[in-house]
Amino acid sequence: MPPRCDQTPAWPLLQDHAAAMRHGFDLRQSFAVDPGRFTHFSQEAPHCFADLSKNLWDVRAEELLLRMARDCGVERQRDAMFAGESINATEGRAVLHTLLRCPRGAAPRALAHQAQQVHQTLQAMLDYAERMRADAAITDVVCIGIGGSGLGPQMAVQALSAPDGTSPQRMHFVSNVDGHALQPVLRRLKPRSTLFIVASKAFSTQETLTNARSALAWFQAHAEGADVARHFVALTARPDAATQLGITTCFGLWDWVGGRYSLWSAAGLPIAMACGAGAFRALLAGAHAMDRHFASAPLQANLPVRLALLDVWYRNLMGFSSRCIAPYHASLRRLPAYLQQLEMESNGKRVDRAGRPLDLATAPVLWGEPGTDGQHAFFQMLHQGTDTVPLEIIAVRRPSHGLPGHHAQLLANALAQAQALMQGRRSEDGHRHFPGNRPSSFVLLESLSPEALGALIALQEHRVFVAGALWGINSFDQWGVELGKVLARDLQPRLASGEVHGLDASTAGLLQRMRA
Ligand code: F6P
């Protein structure tokens, strides 16, 4: 098993260096003495450019981090993922979301069988999407699915259909088991003009099954004999379970693709419905370009690696416990939520791969909102709060709307926030004083094209992978979500019966109050 980051010879050196930097490093000074700082800490990658120079690190920190990454065998671990080794050890599975965007004929020979299945399913799913897009009788598509079966498709549909809405149908997303989510959607629809997409890899997720059952019941009650097979489609690794529920039209998923990594598979049908087969293939191509970059660029020029090194530096050596994401593009409004699952479900772990408790911190809290909305809400805390929160700005150079003036204002605001965080502003009045020296990264996309979005998502996936590899954890399981599900199954009948035997006093008291 490769060593964890805190077991490498570079670790104590990094600790010493971080201690010195915490007290003595000033970004403004660093730019003043080093005219090459911007160039050194910038990185070109497919479809994007990243400026990492306004971060609280220097060349020595990065060199030590790179040494640490080599000692952790990051390259070997990366290659093992691409090769389809069973790196998700707790579930005994390979991790092959990169295969989903691998062009025909380009997959490793050992994965030829899986690659063939991928391309067959992809073609069938895209043909279906095009057929349904052309079906004038269908005006609305309701996508039911949660977590990885909901967030990614919803985020991508919003990102790619704005602002003029390329989707021939109205797209609706329902994830929450709360009836307040599904009912208002159904109220506006006619069964005969609605297509329901039920996405669930396991097809046992309570929220999704409850919503699917209610949708089916509504459909059967109002559609006067209309065909379920035409109006419901399941995206799942368990077509048998879908059939049992009454849904026979299915596209397959595989156990070697985790839910939060699945938007590239048939789980991406909502994206193909909203944006078309061409856009979906472009999304895959953008992600594949980032895969090639990740797989082949040397570590010091590898953007996912550099971002992950910064993540470990901040989390473990500088002691920052959260990271803020601010996409400066209204259509990326679900990106923070999507990244929360990607990062916190992947790397929110407390034991290493061998199951031993870790004595180092793992995933930070990820949070955020689109700029400029966030500026008028929580940016106050970023500028003058007591915590240092690294900010990640994601901006897009070319807008896809035609309104004059807006985009320059938006970009100026993005630049200004990064500048203000770094520069600060002196004042004798403590209330008006901005300390500055606060970190930010800046990722710039040329446009919010499907290719660029694909590359951006793959960039984030690989960055999470590298951080997990450095921490020595399994980034691909999610046992932490299980316990709550089990307890909810026990509590649901108790809400009806009022039986509180064996419950703690707080749960029992709340349950009785809910029944009263
Ligand atoms: O409960 C967490 C989780 O398992 C996620 O990992 C997953 O993305 C989500 O639920 C939905 O799972 P499924 O696609 O199997 O319904």
Residues whose N, C-alpha, C, O or C-beta is under 5 A from the ligand:
A	BS01	F6P	I146 G147 G148 S149 A199 S200 K201 A202 F203 T205 G259 R260 Q478 V481
